[in-house]
Amino acid sequence: MDFELVSTSFFREQFESLLMGERQKIQKRLILLKENPFRNKSIYSKKFGRVFRVRIEIEKIEKRIIYVIFGSKIAIAGMTNRGDNYKDLEELLEKVIKELNSYK
């Protein structure tokens, strides 16, 4: 199955604020993600069923790239710090829904 990557404006802002080397690291991970989005650990969400995270180190800080799978779309919600224990997860996922609805 071919997957299409879409991202929130929040993730794009985070991505653009990084140095080129860090962006390249993320781009490599996104290529792997597109090939098989189920390779990463799933995380629990109150509202969504297929939420996953990618572990990555950015600027010597452990981060997580959060994404949701909707059919053939992989929606990149954003990056969170590892130590935050997904406290803003539901809010981040709401941004995905709002932006996906605006694409229609």
C-alpha positions as CSV (number, residue, x, y, z in Angstrom):
1,M,0.0,0.0,0.0
2,D,1.3,3.4,-0.9
3,F,1.0,5.9,1.9
4,E,0.8,9.7,1.5
5,L,2.5,11.9,4.1
6,V,0.7,15.0,5.3
7,S,1.7,17.3,8.1
8,T,0.2,20.0,10.3
9,S,1.3,23.6,10.1
10,F,2.6,23.1,13.6
11,F,5.0,20.3,12.5
12,R,6.1,22.3,9.5
13,E,7.0,25.3,11.8
14,Q,8.9,23.0,14.1
15,F,10.7,21.4,11.1
16,E,11.6,24.8,9.5
17,S,13.1,26.0,12.8
18,L,15.7,23.2,12.8
19,L,19.2,23.2,11.4
20,M,19.8,21.5,8.1
21,G,21.5,18.5,9.6
22,E,18.6,17.9,12.0
23,R,16.1,18.3,9.1
24,Q,17.9,15.6,7.1
25,K,17.7,13.2,10.1
26,I,13.9,13.8,10.2
27,Q,13.6,13.4,6.4
28,K,15.4,10.0,6.6
29,R,13.0,8.9,9.3
30,L,10.0,10.1,7.3
31,I,11.1,8.1,4.3
32,L,11.2,4.9,6.4
33,L,7.9,5.9,7.9
34,K,6.3,6.1,4.5
35,E,7.5,2.6,3.6
36,N,6.1,1.0,6.7
37,P,4.2,3.3,9.2
38,F,3.5,0.3,11.5
39,R,7.2,-0.2,12.3
40,N,7.1,2.2,15.3
41,K,5.6,1.9,18.7
42,S,1.9,2.8,19.0
43,I,0.7,5.1,21.8
44,Y,-2.6,5.3,23.5
45,S,-5.0,8.1,22.6
46,K,-8.5,8.6,24.1
47,K,-9.9,9.6,20.7
48,F,-7.8,7.9,18.0
49,G,-6.9,4.3,17.3
50,R,-3.8,4.4,15.1
51,V,-1.4,6.8,16.8
52,F,2.4,6.1,16.7
53,R,5.6,7.8,17.6
54,V,9.1,7.9,16.2
55,R,12.0,8.3,18.6
56,I,14.6,10.8,17.4
57,E,17.4,12.9,19.0
58,I,17.3,16.6,17.9
59,E,19.9,19.0,19.1
60,K,20.9,16.5,21.8
61,I,17.3,16.3,23.2
62,E,15.2,13.1,22.9
63,K,12.1,13.9,21.0
64,R,9.1,12.0,19.6
65,I,7.5,12.6,16.2
66,I,3.8,11.9,16.7
67,Y,1.7,10.7,13.7
68,V,-1.7,9.2,13.0
69,I,-2.7,6.8,10.2
70,F,-6.0,7.5,8.4
71,G,-6.4,5.0,5.6
72,S,-3.6,5.7,3.2
73,K,-2.6,9.0,4.8
74,I,0.0,9.4,7.5
75,A,-0.6,12.7,9.3
76,I,2.4,14.0,11.1
77,A,1.1,15.9,14.1
78,G,4.3,17.3,15.5
79,M,7.3,16.7,17.8
80,T,7.2,16.5,21.6
81,N,9.9,16.3,24.1
82,R,10.4,12.8,25.5
83,G,10.1,13.9,29.1
84,D,6.7,15.5,28.6
85,N,5.0,12.1,28.8
86,Y,2.6,13.0,26.0
87,K,0.7,15.5,28.2
88,D,-0.3,17.5,25.1
89,L,-1.1,14.5,22.9
90,E,-4.8,15.0,22.6
91,E,-4.4,18.7,21.8
92,L,-1.8,17.9,19.2
93,L,-4.1,15.3,17.6
94,E,-7.0,17.7,17.5
95,K,-4.8,19.9,15.2
96,V,-4.5,17.0,12.8
97,I,-8.2,16.6,12.6
98,K,-8.8,20.3,12.0
99,E,-6.2,20.5,9.3
100,L,-7.3,17.3,7.6
101,N,-10.9,18.5,7.5
102,S,-9.7,21.8,5.9
103,Y,-8.1,19.7,3.0
104,K,-11.5,18.4,2.0
